[in-house]
Amino acid sequence: MNQVLVSVQGMVQGVCFRAWTMDLAARLDLKGWVRNTPDGSVEILAQGKDTSLKKLIELLREGPVLARVSRVDAEHGVAKEKFDKFSVKY
């Protein structure tokens, strides 16, 4: 199974970014997690079909209404561990 590790930078914490990402992942049938990082970015590890992962990255560049995304970095790879759902990591 393929996966992508994504870092989203900008005004992305405190604007419902994690909840928005969870809804997006459910619509795209992706598994993995989303979390805030100490540097103010949001990190996402998502697993699923390549088309869904590509769409996720595309939509993360826009973000939810209140967010201001300045940069999205994505590392593609093969899943080393398998997730059975998509969740918020704290």
N, C-alpha and C positions, 0 to 999 in steps of 0.2 A: 504494500500500500504506500502511496506517495504522501508526502507531507510538506508543509511550508512553515517556516518560523519567520514571523513578521514583526518588525519594530515600527510603530507608528509614532511620529514626533509632531509636536505642535501643541495647541491648546486642546488636549485630549483627555485630561483627567478632570473629574467633577462635572462632566457634561453628558453623562449617561452612555459613554462610549462602550463600556463593558456590556451593559444590558443590550445595547443596540447590536453589538457584535454577536452576542448569544442568539438573538432573534435571527440575525442574518445566517449564522451557522446552522440553525435549525432548518431554515428555508432551503439551504444549499446541501443539506444532509451531510454535514461535516462533524467530525469528532475532535476533541482536544480541549484547549483551555485558552482563557484570556486573563491577563493580570496587569495591574499598574506596576510600574517599576520606580525605584527611588529617584531616578533622574527626570521623572515627569512624563515619560513616554508610556505607551501601552504595548505590551508584547502578546502575540497570539501564536499558538502552535495549533495548526489545523491539519487534519488528515482526511483524505477522501479522494474523489475522482479529480483528475487534472482539470477538467472543465469547471468544476465547482471551486477549486483552489484558485484558478485564474480569475473567476468572477469575484471571489472574496477579495483578492488583492485590488482589483479594479474598484470595488465599492469602498474599500478601506481608504482609498485615496480621496474620496469624497467625505466620508464620515457622517455622523448624525448631524442634525440641524445646528446644534449649538457648538460643535467642534470646529476647530480651524487646523486642518492637517497641513503640515509644512513639508513632511518627508515620510516616505514609506520605503523600508528596506526589506527585501524578502530573500530568504535562503531556502532553496528547494532541496529535497532529499528523500530518502526512503525511510519510512517509519521504523524506528528501533523498538518502540514500545507501542502497544495498541490501547486505544481509549474506547470505552463503550458509550460515551456521551460527550457533550460539550459543556464545560462548566467555567465558573469564575474561580480563579485561584486568589487567595488572600495572603 
